[in-house]
Amino acid sequence: MGKSRLGWEFEKYADGLAGEVWWHRGRCLSYGEGVAFWALAEIVRQRLGIAEEDLAEAATAKLAAGLDRFVPDPGERAFIGPRLARLLGISFVGVSFGGPGGTALAREELFAGWRLFFERLAAVQPVVLLIEDAQYADSGLLDFLDHLIDWVRDLPVYLLVFARPELGEVRPRFGTGRNRSTLTLDPLDADSMDQLVAALVPGMPPGARVKITGQAQGIPLFAVETVRALIDRDVVRPVEGVYRLAGDIGELAVPDSLHALLAARLDALDPQVRRLVADVAVVGSTFPAEALVAVSGQDESSVRSALNDLLRREVLSVSADPLSPERGSYQFAQSMLRQVAYDTLSRRNRKTRHLKVAAHLRAVFAGDGEEVADVIARHYLDALHAVPDDGDAAQIRDQAIAALIRGAERAERIGAPARPPPATPRRPG
């Protein structure tokens, strides 16, 4: 069992309870050096039904409607509204909180407003907040999560945070203290790994299972990806909802590392689909099909056909949560697949794709990409560093600097001034 499976099991458990719960899920971005409070904003958008592509006017209307529904007291709505608006980068009651000239709010006031929103939810029924990939979280988000648990004492709020060990390096005591527990997921023992593989493909010969489990070294993902590689080769096929061997497995060549295994899976794809996977690696952690169409330059029917193939091969997954504004968005089934796909790109191809993604984000997000200025800056920086001697390097550098400034201004407005920014490009001389 890994983090993703633990989260899946917990969500299914919560869904099966007789009582209702408010379920929320937010993911910290690995790109853009941790966009300030991104996971928290994703959670609030989910509760209010605000999609990332919603125009500012639509988002403002949904915020007002959500406050009317969840916060019965008018005075509390007036207090919470502007603070949630600042988090989402939109306006509330005619006051702008998205631009550089927005009204100043102290970080303590922002935290108090956000906390009160969750308290009012928890007063109706239990609130569950699942934060994924917290190793990428900005320091402001970690501070707010600590603040939330410290202040919400007598209301049912359950916070589940998933992270790799790197989180302990930047926040050693996160997850310790009152009302907190830390669970370390160690590698699985040999018997557990054998049970895992046997459950994935019932009837697999013992020799093949031993070879897979021996290479996996207690890492469930390695075993799962090995089985996915067999599915790609049609050696394993779904039969009445269960994966079965389609014939003699023969000699099973298991790469020595997970990276090599994932690279082999990508190499087996059709060249056109493989190029699309490389585009996905640059686009971002989650993305709608429309974004991939815009960046890849391929026609929509070809892109959607390729996406369906990648879903079948379990290279990508798709959000199916009916309550989430991210419903229908795609992501890599395993984050390491993204890094492997990115590594296949030449430096010039990386530059071209990063510039396309930056232009797309500026076009689809309100205010020339105000909310994701950090991410836009990172794309410009990566484009610059990919081919630093090109003739347009000075122009790209200026675009990166402008995006960095906008990102820093937004971070200050939403109470995350200590968040470490991406490396700032230097001007010649």
C-alpha positions, 0 to 999 in steps of 0.5 A: 500500500502506497500513499495513493492507495491509502487515500483511495481506501480512505475516500471509499471508506468515507463514502460508505459511512451512513452519515454524510461528510464534506470531502475535499482533495487538493494537490500541491503543484510540483511546478512553479516552486509551490504556487502559493496556497494552490491546494487550499484554493483547489479545495475551496473551488471544489466546495464552491463549484468554481472551475479553473477556467471560469471567468472572474464574474462567474467565479465571484457569483459562485462564491457569493452563492456558496457563502449564502448556502454554507454561512448563514450569518450575514456578518460572517459572510461579510468577513469570510467573503473578501478573504476567500476572494483574496485566496481565489484572486477574484473580487467580492462585493465590488472590492478587487483582491486580484490586482496589485492595488487590492486592499491589504489584508494581514496574514492573520486575518486571511487565516481567520477567514479561511478557518471560519469557512471550514468551521461553518462547514464542520458545524453542519457535518464532518469535514475531510481535507486531503492534501497530496504531494505536500513535499511541494507545499509552500510554507504559507500552506503548511502554516495554515494547516497547522493553524487550522488544527490548532484552532479547530478543537471541538468541531469534526475536521479531519486533515490527511496530508500525504508527502514524501520524506522531503517534507521532513527536511523543510518542516521537521516537526510538521505532523507532530503535536496535539491532535496530530499523528504521523504514519510512515509507510515502509516498504512491503515485506516479501509475503505482502508483495507476493500477495499484491502481485497475485491479487493483481493477476490471479493465476500468475506462475510463482516463478514470474511473481518471484521475479517481479517481487524480487526486483520491486524491493518492497515498492508496490508501484514497481510491481504495479508498473510491471503488470501494466507493462504486461498489459501494454504487451497484451500478455495480460488482458482484462477478463470479466473485470479481472486481469488474467494471463492471456497465454504463456508469459515466457521469459519476463524481462524486468528492468533493474530500476523503476525509471527504466521500467517506466521508460520502456513502457513509454518507448512501446507507445505509438510515436504520435502518442509518445509525442503527445505524452511529451507535451503532457509532461510539460503542460502540468500536473493536471490538465483538460483535453482542450489545453493539450489540443492547444499546446500539441497542435494536433487536431482534437479528434486525434488528441482525444483518441490518444488520451483514450489509449493512454487511459486504457494503458494506465499511463494517464488517469482522469478525474471522475469526482462529480463534485469536483470542478476538475472533473474530466481533467487528466493527469499521469497515473504516476508522477514519476512517469512525467519526469521520465517523459520529460527527460526524453525531450531535447532541449530545443523541444523543451523550450518550444513546449514551455513557451507554448504552455506559458502563452496558453496559461496567460490566455486561459486564466483571468488577468493575463494569468494572474493566479498562476504567475508563478507557473508561467514564470517557471515555464519562461525560466525553463525555456530560457535555460533550455537554450540560453544562447538563442536570439530571443533569450533577452525577450524570454528573460524579460517575460520571466522577470515580469511574471516573477514580479507578478507572482511575488506581488500575489504571494504578498497579497495572500499572506505567503511572502516567505515562499521561496521563489524560483531562481531569478534570471540574471540580466547580462552585466 
